[in-house]
Amino acid sequence: MNPDLLDAAHAWMSAGAEAIALVVIATGLMQTGFYLIQLIYAAFALATRPPVPRSGTLWRRYSEQAPGISVLAPAFNEELSIVESVRSLLALQYPDFEVIVINDGSRDQTLPRLVENFGLREVARYVDEGVEHAPIRGFYASSDIPRLLVVDKENGGKADALNAGINCCRSSLFCAIDADSILESDALLRVVRPFIDEPQLAIAAGGTIRIANGCKVDAGRISEIHLPTNFLALVQIMEYLRAFLMARLALGKMQALTVISGAFGLFKRQRVVEVGGYSHGTVGEDMELVIKLHRHMRDLGLDYRIHFIAEPVCWTECPDDVRVLSRQRARWQRGALECFVKHKDMALNPRYGRIGIVGFGQILLVDVVGPLVEVLGYILVPLLWGLGFLALPWLLAFLAVTFTLGVFVSIATLVLEEIQLRRFTKARELAALALVAVVENFGYRQLSNYWRLQGWWQFLRKQQGWGTMTRKGFRTS
Amino acid sequence: MERARGVEAQVATRLTIELAELMRGSDRARMLAAADALGVPELLKKQTCSRSAQDRLFALETLALFANYTDVVERALEDRSPDIRLGAALALASREDGPNPIDIVRKLRIGEVENSLLLVSLMSDLAERDPVAVHAMLFEDSVPEPAKVAIIDALADRGHTHAPLLASIAKEGASDPELRPRILRALGRTAHPSGAAAIEAGLASEDWRVRTAAAEAAGRTALSQLAGKLGMLLSDGQWWVRFRSGEALLRLGKPGLGVLQRAAEGPEGHARKAAIALLAERAAA
């Protein structure tokens, strides 16, 4: 073969390889840059957060003025934990609240257990029809427990159950939770704060979710906080720290929050009804609701606030086996893509201000492009270097962006947590998490990106459904 | 008693507010005297200058328990943080030696910076201490409307003495449509018949939030002469209006029940559904 032709082909291949590496590195740098900005905002948000009165003071101050809250707890096949969960919810510290458990067509003994344990009987209830949901079969209540209402409906999924709860609630605010999560007893008192401080502006607020794996639960409350021993659960603690303490806190401060976790969020009912409630046919219904609220308020030209508050804590059990975790991550990825595509006209659209530029910019960079480019980098950059099409500095730059900066962001989040919140009381726990922050970059991170690619694939194939989340139940004393 | 130092002083300071909330009367006075002797107020006074808003708020709230530190807490009304300013105002509100209510309103910059629902608690405490001054603020042009609405809410909670005044304000109507429902609800809480005309006008409002608040007030005030109008609102396009109207009709007793029973047998879909469900709810209760 003509050597000139070979040289030209090699030069062309090298240029192509460098272009690929450049795209991968630039995307990684943009992501890391965005994370660093978020870290700075999160640090600023924590340093300037309004002073938090003690629980006793909060109670004294809010006892007369706190608006009523309906706590909506959708339940599907939760016969093992539902009674304890409801008891824990009824024991929340808040002056004026009701608990609405929505039995979403459970096929087990969820409803009979509730009826039997709380002495419920069938009652009538005049409910709104503002948002759509599957038909309601009946209402159950007891005059001995006026705060509790159980709604029995045909199965329609979590979003559908929450919509039924929204129609049934008679408070201006509702708090959407997972029935199997555990709320700190003063979580409502703390998360309601924006609705008391800025009643005309606040339309939604989310709080921190923490992982309960490894913790001890007593009478529906976390009695002892421990780190889990399972590696996957440990890694998820770091992921949740980054997601809540860094990303959501920062995006909240920027007024560009695009998601309030389905496990714990407080909303102004009227605004949610105006946007049609939770959407059916998406697995990212919690994210989509927040985006719809942004769009609605921006379209109306009204000033509003969507807050993220670091203090209120909801404990949840995270998956600790690979199969369940992979399904969850693929589903989250699919949910983010569904939301992005459904509201693509908002993306980078100046008409939607910060939410269009920053909020959607984050989804585009981290959720849409992120996993594709990163996996492309893992495969192509070492391969092209091995074949001699890329020089060593390109490979080193890729490794630095992927691993060094990744470890830096995780450790910085941990430092921020320790300076501002100090939730991990033992040095040994901090050391373990610091180790996890390093180790997760080698193996777990790549696996996580693979699951996200599966989510991409499911999205392209328009696959529906949630998959099964197998819960082991909290460790009770 | 010897002055506490170091960690002991910190613990004594933390304990002071916790114990003060559990105690009343002479026990509380003795506990505060002991804390004074340990030097707790001096430590708190230093903390009022802390860079941390959290520490400043704690110090102010605790310091307000002691007799001779009102001036220190009052200075916090000028604090850079609105949360601290409001915290100081709430701590000072019930103190006999606290600043004038109108000075507090001005320093908080109500309506401009401060819009908290806790303003109602503040006004309630101020009205307890100085009802004349709080009453007078309603007629003061310089007092912003959100402050006046907080005053109205607070006065409504203090019983029906202020009902005629609230009725006249409700009749004139607030310029801010967001505030009118609050005025009507406050009027409803007084349950005084002098509000009837304002409530009736509210039932005919174009704003559904005003209609909802007026229906609620009509029920609480037991305005049975409005039963017919409430019955018509059972067909309203807004669920909240239908629900509050039905609830009000149930409160009205016999005349209201009559209207609901007719609606339950009537042809209008919304009204029939609301009436049947609310009557069934009542029967079950």
Chai-1 contact restraints between the chains, C-beta under 6 A:
chainA,res_idxA,chainB,res_idxB,connection_type,confidence,min_distance_angstrom,max_distance_angstrom,comment,restraint_id
A,P50,B,D83,contact,1.0,0.0,6.0,A-B,restraint_1
A,P51,B,A53,contact,1.0,0.0,6.0,A-B,restraint_2
A,P51,B,Q54,contact,1.0,0.0,6.0,A-B,restraint_3
A,P51,B,L57,contact,1.0,0.0,6.0,A-B,restraint_4
A,P51,B,D83,contact,1.0,0.0,6.0,A-B,restraint_5
A,G56,B,E21,contact,1.0,0.0,6.0,A-B,restraint_6
A,E64,B,S121,contact,1.0,0.0,6.0,A-B,restraint_7
A,Q65,B,L117,contact,1.0,0.0,6.0,A-B,restraint_8
A,Q65,B,L118,contact,1.0,0.0,6.0,A-B,restraint_9
A,Q65,B,V120,contact,1.0,0.0,6.0,A-B,restraint_10
A,Q65,B,S121,contact,1.0,0.0,6.0,A-B,restraint_11
A,V123,B,A284,contact,1.0,0.0,6.0,A-B,restraint_12
A,A124,B,A277,contact,1.0,0.0,6.0,A-B,restraint_13
A,A124,B,A280,contact,1.0,0.0,6.0,A-B,restraint_14
A,A124,B,E281,contact,1.0,0.0,6.0,A-B,restraint_15
A,A124,B,A284,contact,1.0,0.0,6.0,A-B,restraint_16
A,Y126,B,A277,contact,1.0,0.0,6.0,A-B,restraint_17
A,Y126,B,L278,contact,1.0,0.0,6.0,A-B,restraint_18
A,D128,B,W239,contact,1.0,0.0,6.0,A-B,restraint_19
A,I196,B,S116,contact,1.0,0.0,6.0,A-B,restraint_20
A,I196,B,L117,contact,1.0,0.0,6.0,A-B,restraint_21
A,D197,B,S116,contact,1.0,0.0,6.0,A-B,restraint_22
A,P199,B,L117,contact,1.0,0.0,6.0,A-B,restraint_23
